[in-house]
Amino acid sequence: MTEQFPTEVGTEFKVRYLDLPQGAGRAAMITMDNGHDHTRPNTFGPAGLESLKGALDEVSATPDLAAVCLTGKPFIFAVGADLSGVPAVTDRDQALELGVAGHEQFRRLSELPAPSFAFINGATMGGGLEIALHCNYRTVSSGAAAISLPECFLGLVPAWGGTFLLPNLIGAEAAVKVIIENPLNQNRQLKPRQAVDLGIADALFEPADFLEQSLAWAARVVTGEQSVERAPIDRGAAWQDAVAAGRAFVAGKVGAAAPAPLRALDLIELARTADADVAFAAEDEALADLVMSQELRAGLYSFDLVQKRAKRPVGAPDRKLALPVSKVGVVGAGLMASQMALLFAQRLQVPVVMTDLDQARVDKGLGYAHGEIDKMAARGRVNGDKANRLKGLISGSVSKEAFADADFVIEAVFEDLAVKQQVFAEVEQVVSDTCILATNTSSLSVTAMAAGLNHPERVVGFHFFNPVALMPLVEIVRGQATNDASLATAFAVGKSLKKSCVLTADAPAFVVNRILTRFMNEITRAVDEGTPFEVADSALEPLGLPISPFLLMQLVGPAVAFHVSESMHEAFPDRFYVSENLGRAVAAGKTAIWSFDGGQKHVDPEVLELFVQGDRPLTAEQVRERALAALAEEIGLILDEEVVAEAEDIDLCMILGAGWPFHLGGITPYLDRAGVAEQVNGRRFLPAGRASLPE
């Protein structure tokens, strides 16, 4: 099998022998190590499994061992299967062989003559957690950065024992949380204390002396001094209820668009009555099926974008050109501006000053930022001293003179070009010649904003997404005059904010809002023509999007959505539609399409009355076809206009800025495999076999 994984960085399983404390006997210590530092985690491929086999053959043949202990190189336990070779897997039998090989070696850890212990010393994910579950006992370091079974997030299932061992260890309800809910909630990780509380690990020790403490604990277990109690598992109605709840959760998250979560639930259900042989064979079959699925290939493509492309933004200037930033100014003190000010203070640890038209607005913005810091302190995320320091970094003023010594000033005022031009003209009068002027505009021209300035070269787009703290994307926009130093500084600031940055040209609405607006236009147009709200809003359910179109409109606000549609219609009148019905709803002050009474969703009666619908209703399939065709056309035009470098940047933007799921690959792989890209544009967005099965 190793020839199928030519890029594998093989993890070696290195064996040494030591005496356990307290005279408990001799132990074999197996350390997983791929020869790299913590920035290249341990993974398992065919070469790694072969090394594990050799290590287990050796310790199995070593007489009189009191324990076999498994740990990882410093700071890392293991993060699962080496997925880099999956694109080279061209048939189901190859995938099946990999599943069988993993089970064959992992399960030996629970069948050794001596008890086995996993000392989880660092990050532990996927197959890394599964190999630990095959051990009889587990300790965990309080410094372990992340613990999870993230397979369903990518389009796989835990297929080396996880769907059988975990529910039989901690119960089906907790296992569904770890295997299904956490991955589908933006790949949420467990903290070490949570792993202990759930029963995944048996003991928690501090990082400084983790190995020594774990060995001492193992010695006490071996001698009987330390007992390990495991909670009884209910394999009756509670197990079945947990699986049913998991199915309802998946239906609400992704529907049937992603096969992996439902397949994982089938395996958890099977684990209630099956023995290990039957359960592991079922995991092998599931792995083989899913490795040969389009969704997994798209999921791995998405993962590669987020883990690699996002860290090396295409088109970003040399970072050495970036100017130092020792103070930040924020024009505006509304909600978005206040969120930005807090983030700058947290991440850059520099003074941040907000300005607004009057003291009341400034005080409100400061109150929000300081209130959020108080919440962090109450939750234990920052101590009292740090909370006070953060508050001290954020100040407010009604005068832009406060920006005189700022190095980076960003505006977050009303989305009107004339207003923003005036703001920048005023700011330019007080700041230094090297101060970067950034705009958080979501759709307006950065070039036009800079046109009347003495130094238009220092104006750059820096578009956050709401909520600022949570959304990982910043669209960095290069205006016609923007120079490399300004752009490099923007990328450096974005990195310091722990954001993923994508470079875009100065085109209306850039990438995410342009695509979402075109998409939303088609849904709204269908309703205007006579399609029931319920039909139009549910038409895209087969894609498994994170939120339905009209719920998305409620989230951003109908007024904002309407304003952006007007701006885009002005730029591209032949493609972007402005709904008179939506305009009437906005004029009437409506902030939502849907009402929720007793948990039931229905169209707000007042909105329904405001909408004058035509007599040409569409089916859900027709709405979906029209929306997908519009997406394909708009993305094709974005690429033709060179708004971004490649289709990969569009997918990265949709994943990080709109939360579109990994199993779609953002969007272009889905449009490719559905045939829509070729139907609309006469070509695929990506080469055949990229983010899809080999052809």
N, C-alpha and C positions, 0 to 999 in steps of 0.2 A: 504493500500500500504506500510505502514512502515515496515512490516515484510520482504519485498523484499529488503530493504536497511538497514540491521542490523548494518552496519558500519557508518551510517550517523552521522556526528557531527551536530546536529540540530541547525540552526540559529534561535534565538528567535527575535521576533519583539516586542520590549519593548515600551510601550506608556507612555508618560508623557505630561503634559499640561503646557503651559506658555503663557504669554501675549506678543504679538508682540510689537515692538517699535512703537513710535509715535501714541499710542492709536489706532492701527489698528485692535485690537480685539484679541480674544483668539485663540490659535493654538494648535493642537495636534502634538507632535514631536514623530515620530516612529524611533527608533534606531535599526538597525540590528546588532546582536551581538551573536556569537557562543560560547562565554565564553573563547576564547583563545586570545593570543596576535596577533600582525600583521603577525607573521610567519604562522598562520593558518587562511587563509582568510575565509570570510563568503561565504557559498555556500547554494544552495537550493535543498532540497530533500522533500519527502512527509512530514516529521516532520516539516520542515521549512515552507512549504506551509500551513500546518495546523495552525502554529503559526501566519502566515500572516493573515489567515482567522479570527482568534480570534481578532487580532488587528484591522482589518478593520470593523469587527462587532461592536467593541466597539466604534470606532470613528464615525461610521455611526449613531450610536444611541445617540451620544453626541450632544445636541442642541447648536445652536448659535456659531459654530466654524467658524472663518474667514479663516482658512487655515489648511491643513494637510501637514506636512513636513516629509520627509523621508531621513535619513542619515545612515552612518555606524559607526562602532566602530573606534577608532583612526587609521588613516592611510589606512583604508580599507573601501570601499563602499561594493562591493560584486563582486565575480568573477564567478557567474553563477551556473548552475546546478551541483549538487553533482553527478559526474560521477562514483564514486566508486561502486555504486550499479548496473551499467549497465551490468557487466558480469553475474549477477544473474537474469537478465531479460531473460526469456526463451521463451516467446511468444509475438506476435505482440500486443495483446490486453493489456498487461501490459504496453508496451511502449506508446500505444495510450492513456491510462488512465493518464499517467504522463503528456503528452502534454495538454490534456483537463484540468487537475487540475491546471496547471500553468496559462493557459489563463484565467480560471475562476476567479482566485484571482488577477492576475496582472491587468486585465482590470478594476477592480473595482476602481483602483486609478484614472482613468479618468472619473469616473461616480459618484464621491462623491458629496454631496451637496455643499461642499466648494472646492475652487481650491487646487490642489495638487502641491507640490514643491519637487523636488529631489535635495538634497544638496550633490553633488558628492565630498566627502572629501578625496578620495584615489583611489587605483586601482579599475577599473571598467571594467569587461569583461563579454561577453556572456549574460547570464540571468541577471547579474547585470546591464548591460547597458539597457537591455530590460525593466526591472522594472522601470528604470529611464525614459525611453521613454514613458511609460504609464502615467507618471505624466504630468500635464499641463505645468509646467515650470521646468527649470533645471539651477542650478549654479554648477560651478566646481572649485576645488582648483587648483592653479598653481602647487601645490606639488603632484598632483595625478600621480602616477608612470606610469600608463599605462591605456589606454582606447581602447577597441576593441570589435569586434564581431569575435572571432577566430574559430567559429564552423567548417567552411569549411576546416580549417587546420587539424582538427581531423577526419573529415568524417561525420559531422552533418550539419544542417542548423540552423540559428537563428529561433527557433520554438516556442518562447513565445511572438511573436508579431514583432520581428525585421524586417522581410522581408516586412511587411506591413507598419509599423509605420515609419521606417527610410526613405524609398524613398518618402513617403508622407510628410515628414518633411523637408528633405534637397535636394530632387530631385533624380532621378534615377541614374544619372551619379556619383554623390558623394556617393550614397548608394552602387553602384557596387564596387567602390573603397574600401569602408570600409568592405563590406560583402564578396567580392570575391578577389580583387587584393591584399589587405594587407595580408590576411591569407595565400594566395598562394605564397607570397613573404616572406617566412620565418617568417610568423606570425608577420608582422610589426605592431607596436602599434602607436596609435595617442598620441600626446602630448596635454595637456590641451588647449593650445592656438589654436591648430589645430581643436579641438572639437568645440571651440567657432566660429572660422572662418567658419567652415562647417555649423554651425547652429544647431549642436547637443545640445550644451549648450547655454544658453542665457546670462550668465554673468560669469566673471572670477575674483576670489578673492585670496588673499595671504593666505597661511596656518595658519599663526599666529593668525588671528582673523577671520578665514573663516566662522565659524558658526554665529558669531555676524553680519558679513557683509551680509551673506546670509539671515538672519532673517530680517535685516533692508531693504534689497532689496525686499524681499517678502512682507514686510509691505507696501512698496511704490507701489508694483503691486496691492495689495489688495485695497488700497485707490485710485488708479487711477493715482497717481503721477508719477509712472513709467510705461511707455508703452513698450510692447514687440512686435517688428516688425518681421514678418516672411516673407521670400521671397516667391513670388508666385511660384507654381510648374507647370511646363509644362508637361501635361499628354498626349501630342501628339507625334509628330515625334521624339522629343528629348529623350523622355522616351524609345521609341522603339529602337532608335539608340544606347542608352546606354546599353540596354540589348544585342543587337547584338554585340557591342564591347566587352562586357563581355564574350560572347560565343567564340569570336575569341581569347580572352586572355586565356581562359580555354583550348581551343584546343592547343594553343602553349605551355602551361605549363604542363598539365597532360593528354591531349586528353580526351578519354572517360574512362580512367582507374579508376578515382575516381568519383563516382556518385553524391556526395554531392554538388559540385559547380554548376553543371548543374541543379540540383533540386532547388537550391537557386535562380538561374536565372529564372526558371519557376515561382517561387513564386513572385519574384520582378515583372515579367511581369504581373502576375495575379493582383498584387496590383494596377496597373494602373486603373483598372475599377471596381474591386471588393469592396464590403463593408467589414467591420471588421469581421462580422460573417462568410462570405465565405472565407476570407483570413485566418482567424485563424483556421478554420476547415481544410483548405488545409495544413497549417503548421503542424497540428496534424497528418495528414496522412503521410506527409513527414517524420516527426520524427519517427513514428512507423515503416515505411519502413527502414529507415537508421539505427535505433537501431538494427534491425534484419539483418544488412548487415555485410558481412565479413570485408569490408573495415573499418567500424567503430571499430570493435573489434581489428583489427590490429592497427588502429590509436591510440586507447586508450592504447594498449600495448606499442607503441612507446612513447607516452606521459609519461607513467609510467617509462620507461627506462631513458628518458632524465631528468625527474623531481626527480627521486629517485635513481635509480641504479648509474647514473652518479655522484651523490653527495656522494655516499658511495662505492668507487671502491673496487671490489672484489679482495682479495689477497694483498691489500696494507698493509704494516707493520704499527705498532703502530706509530701514528704521533709524539709521544713523543721522538722517536728515531731520528727525523729530526735534522740536524745540522743548525745553523744560517747561513744566506747568507747576507753578507754586501757589497759584490762587485762581479760583474759578468764579466767574460771574454768571448769574442766571437772570435773564430779563423776564419778569413775570413771577407771580407768587401763587398762581392757581394750583390745582391738584397735580397736573402733569409737572409743572415747574418745581413744586415742592418735593415730589418724588425724585426728580432729577437731582436737586440740591442735596437731598439725603444720601443718594447713591454716590455722588461725587465726594462727599465728606467721608463716607464709610470706606470707599475703595482707594481714593487718592490720599486721604489723610492730610488735606490742605484746606485752608480757609475757603469758604464758599459764601458769597453774598447774593441775596435775592433783592430785586427792586420791583416796585409796582407803582401804580398811579397815586395811591394814597396809603396812609399808615394802617388803615383798617385791613386792606388787602395784604399788606406785608405781614401784619401781625397774625392774620389767619394762616398764611403760608408757613410762618415760623411755628405757629401752634401745631400745625399738622406734623411738620418734621420732628419737633421735639416730642410730640405725643407718640410718634412711631418709635422713637428711641426709648421712651419710657416703657412701651410694650415689649421691646426687645429685652430690656433689663428685667421686667417682670417674668419673662419666660426663661431667664437665665442665659440668654444668648450673649449678653455683655454684662460686665460687672459695673458697679456704681461709678468707679473712676473713669472707665471707658465711656460710659454713658454721658458723664459730665464733659469729657473731652470732646465728644462728638457734638454735643449741644453747643459747646464753645466755638466750634469750627463754623457753625451756620449762623449767619447774621442777616439782617435786612436793612434796607434803606429806601427812601423815596427819591433819592438822587442817584443818577448814573455816575456821578463823580466817584462813587464807591468802587467803580471798576478801574480806576486810574492805574492801579498796580496789578491788575489781573493779566494773566497770560492766555486765558481761554474763556471767552464769553459766549454763552449759548442763549438764543432767544426761544421762548415758548409762549408767544402771545397769539392773539386771534389770527386765524388762518385767512389773512387778507394781505395781498401783495403790498399795497400802499402802506399799510400799518407796519409791516416788517421792514420795508425800505426806510421808513421814518425812524424806526428803532435803531437800525444799523447806522444811519447817518448821525444820530445823536451819540451812539456809543463810540463811533470812530473819533469824535471830537475829544474824547477824554482818555482813550486807551493809548498804549504805546504803539509804535509802528509795527511791532512784531507780534502783537496780540492776535490770536486766532479768533475769528468771528464765525460761529457755528449757528446753523439754523435747524430747528427740530421740525421744519415743515414736512407735512405728509404728502404734499402734491404740487406745491408751487415751484417755480423756477428759481434755482439757486443763482443762476447767471443774471436773471432780471433783478434779483434782490441786491446783487453786488454792483450793478451797472453804474450807479451814480457815485460810488465811493472813490476816495483817493487811492485806496489799496484794495481793489477787487480781488487780487490774487490771494488774499488771506481768508476769503469767505468759503466755507465748506458746508455741505449738508451733513447732518448728524442726526438721523431719524430714529428715535427710540420707538418702541411699541409698548402699549399699555397692557398690564401694569409694568412700570419701568423696572422694578426690582426683579421681576420674575421672567419676563420675556428675554430670551438670550440674544436676540438679533439687534444689530444696529446697521442700517443702510447708510454707508458713507458715500456722499454724492460729490462728484467732481464737476464744478461749474466750468465754463469755458475759460475763465481766467485763473482758476485755482492752481496754485503752484505746488510743487512736490513737498516743500517743507510743511505747508499747511495740511496737506493730505497725510503726510507721514505722522504729523502731530496728532491728527484725528485718529489714525489707526493705533498709535501708542496709547492715547487716552482710552480708546475703546478696549484695548487689551487690559489696561489697568483696572477698568471697570468690570473685568471678567465677562465681557461680551464677545460674541462672534461677529465679526464685521465683514460685510460684503461690499465691494466697490461697485457703484453704479454710475452711469452717465447721467447728465442732467436732463431727464425726460419726464413728462408729466406723471406724477404719482409713483415714479421709480419702478419698483417691481411688485412688492406684496399688495399694496393698495390698488395698483393698476389691475392686477389679475383678479383680486377679490371684487373690485367694483364691476368689472366686466361680467364676472360670474353672477354677482347679485343682480345686475341689470336684467339678465335673462330670466331669473326667477321672478322678479317684480313685474317684468313685461308679461310673463305668462299669466300672472294674477290679473293684471290690467285687462288682458284679452279675454278673461272669463274663467280661467282655471281656479278651482277652489284653493284657498290658502293652504289647507291641509295637504292637498295633493302636491302643490308646488314645493312646499317646505319639506316634504318627505321624499321628493324625487331622487335626491342624491344619497339616500340611505345606503344603497349597495356599495358605495365607496368607503363607508366607515369613517366619515369625517368627524372631527371632534365636536362639532356643534352644527345644528341645522341653520340654513340661511337666515331665516327671520329671527331666530334666537341670537345669531351673530349680530344682526342689525340692532337688536335691543342692547347688546353688550356695548357696541360702539356708539349707539345713539342714532335714532332715525334722522335727526337734524344734521349730524356729521355725515352720515351716509348720503343724504340728499345733497349736501353742499359739495361733496367730492364728486358725485355723479354729474353735477352741473359743471364743475371744473373740467372733468374729463370729456363731457359733451362739447364744451367749448374748444378743447384741444383736438378731439377726434369725433366730429358730429356724425359721421357715417356709421360709427360702431357703438358709441356709448349713448345709452338711452336715459332720458330724464322722465320719471314717472310723475305725472300731474297728481295722481292719487296720493303718492307719498308726500308730495309738496303740500297737499291739503291737510294731511295728517300732521305734518310738522308745523304748519301754520296754526293748527288747532292745539298745539302744545302736547301732542301725543308722544310719549317716550317708549311705547311698547306696542308690539303687534299682538302678542299673546297675553292672555290673562290666565291666572292659575287659581282655581277655586276648589278647595278640598283635594288638591293634588291633581285635578283634571285640567288639561290645557284646552283652551278654546280662544278663538279670535275675539279680541276686545270688541264688544258690540258697537262702540262709538267709531272705532276704526273701520269696521265693516260698513257702517252707514256712510262714511266719508268716501269709500272707494266706489267709483262708478265703473263697473266691470262690463266688458264686451260680451259677445255671445260666441266666442271661439275657444272653448276650453280645450286644454291638452291633457293627454294621459301623463302619468308620472314618467313613463318611458320616453315620451316625446319631449317633456321638459328636460329630462336628463340628457337626451341626445343633443338638444339645442345648447344646453349649458356647456357640455363637453366640447362641442364644436367651437363655441365661442372661446373657451379656454385655449384650445389648440391654435386657433387663429391668432389670438392675442400674444401667446407665448412665441409663436413663430415670428410675429412682427417685432417683439422685444429683442429677439435674437438678430433679426435682420438689421435692426437699428443699432445694434451693438450697445444696448443699454448695459448688458453684462457680458462677460467674456464667453461663457458657454452655458449650455442647458443645466449643467451641474450647479451653477450659481443660482439659477431660478429654483431648482429643487431645494437647495440649502435654505434659500429665503422662505419658501413655503413651509418647510419643516420647522424652522426656528422662529419665524415671524408670524406664522398663522397656525402653527400647531398641527399641520397636516401630517397624517400618520406615516410611519416608516414603511408599512406594507404597500403604500402607494409609490414609494420612492420619491416622495414630494408630490410630483404630479406627472412629469414627462414620461417616466417608465410606464405608468398606467395608460397614458394616452397612446403610447407606442404599442403596448400589447393588446389594447382594445381596438387597434386599427384606426383610431380617430385621427392621429397625427398624419398618417398617409392620406386618408380620405380628404382632409382639409388642406394640407400643405403639400401633398405629393411626396413627402419624405418623413422618415423617422427623426426624432430628436436625438436619439442615442444609437450607436451602432448595435446591430443584432448581437445578443449575448451580453451586452452591458446592462446590468440591472434586470436581466431576464435570463431564461434558460437558453443554453446554446442551441442554435438552429442547425 
